[in-house]
C-alpha cells in the first residue's frame, strides 16, 4: 500500500469511531485481526475487540481524536492522539493513547496494539 492509502485507512478508522459506526470499523478489520491493549491482559479477537468499541461508543458522545503525531511505515502506522469525548452523564472524558496499526496486503487492519492508561477510562466505568 502507498503512504496515501495507509493514511486513508487511518482517517477512515478514526472517523468511524468518532461517529460511532462500529459496522464500518468492523468492515475495515480482517476476520483474524488481533487487538492488544496495555493492561488488557491478553490479545483479543475481532468479536471481543468490537465489544469493547461498542461499549466505548455506547458510553460516550461527541468523540473526537486530536492527532498529536502519525508516522506511516510500510504496512501500517503509529498514531499518538488525545481522545476527547463526553460521558453519558455529561462529564468530559479525555485521555491520551498511542496505537500501532498493521495492515494486511488486502488493506484490512490485521493487528492493533493500543497503549493507554486504563485509569483514564475510570470515569466511564462509573457513569
N, C-alpha and C positions, 0 to 999 in steps of 0.2 A: 504494500500500500504506500502511496505517496504521503509525504507530510501533510498535505492539504486534506487528503482523505482521512488520515488519523485524527486531525484536528476537528473535522466534521463529525466524526463519531463521538469525540469528547463533547462537542457542543450539543449534539442530539441527546446524549446520555443525561447530561445535567439539566437540559431543558425539559426532558420527560419527567424527571424527579420534581423540578420546580412546579410543573403544572399538575403533578400527582397522577401522571399517566403510567401506571405500573405495567399495563399491557404493552405499551410502546417500548418500555425498558426491557421487558421480558423478550420481546422480539429482537432486541439488539444483542442478547446473550446467547451463546451456544448452549445446547442442551446439557453439555457436560461442563459448564462453567464452574469454577471453584472460587469461592469468596471467603477470604480470611480477614478477620478483624482483630487488631491488637486487643487483648483481654477477652476475646470471644471464646478462647479455649480450644477451638477446633475449626477446621475448614468446613464450609457449608456448601451444599449442592444448590442447584437452581431453585427448587421449590422452597427450601428453608431460607435462602437468601432473599427471595421475593417476599416471604412472610415478614421479614424484618423491614423491608422497604414499605410494604403495605401498612405495617404498624406505624412507621415514621410518618407516612402520608396521612393516616387516619388521626394522628395526634398533633398535627401541625397544619398551619395555613400560611399563606404568603411566604413560601420557601424561596430563598434567593441565595445563589452562590456568588461570593465575592472572590474572584480568582486572584490569588497573590502571585502565583508562578505556575507556568505549564511548560514542561520540557517534553518534546517529542523524541522518540527513539524508534529505531527500526522495529515495527511490530507493536507499538503502543505509546503510552505517555505516562508521565508523572505529573500530578497536579496538587498544588497546595492551595487551600481555599479556606474561607470562613463561611460557614453556613449561618444564614440569618433566617429565622422563622418565627412564627407566633404559635404558642401552645394553644390548645383548645380552650384553656382558661383565660386566654388573652395575654398571658405573660410572654415577654420576649425570650427567645431561645437563640443563643449564639455560641458556636463552637468552631474551633479550628481543626482541620483534618488534612491528611495527605493521602492520596490514592496512587497506587501503581496499577495501571490497567494494561493488560496484554491482549492483543487481538490475534485471532486465528487467520489463516490465509484467506478465508472467505469474508473477512471483515467483521465477523461477530466477536464479541468480547468473550474470551475464554478463561480469564483469570483477573481477579481484583484483590489487591492487598490494601487494606484500609488501616490507617494509623490515626487514632483519635483518643482522647481521654474520655473513657466512658462515664466518668463523673460529670462531664459536661451535659450528659443526657438525663441526669437525675431529675431535673425539673419536669421532664416529660413523663417519667415513671410515676410521679406523684400527682400529676394533673388529672 
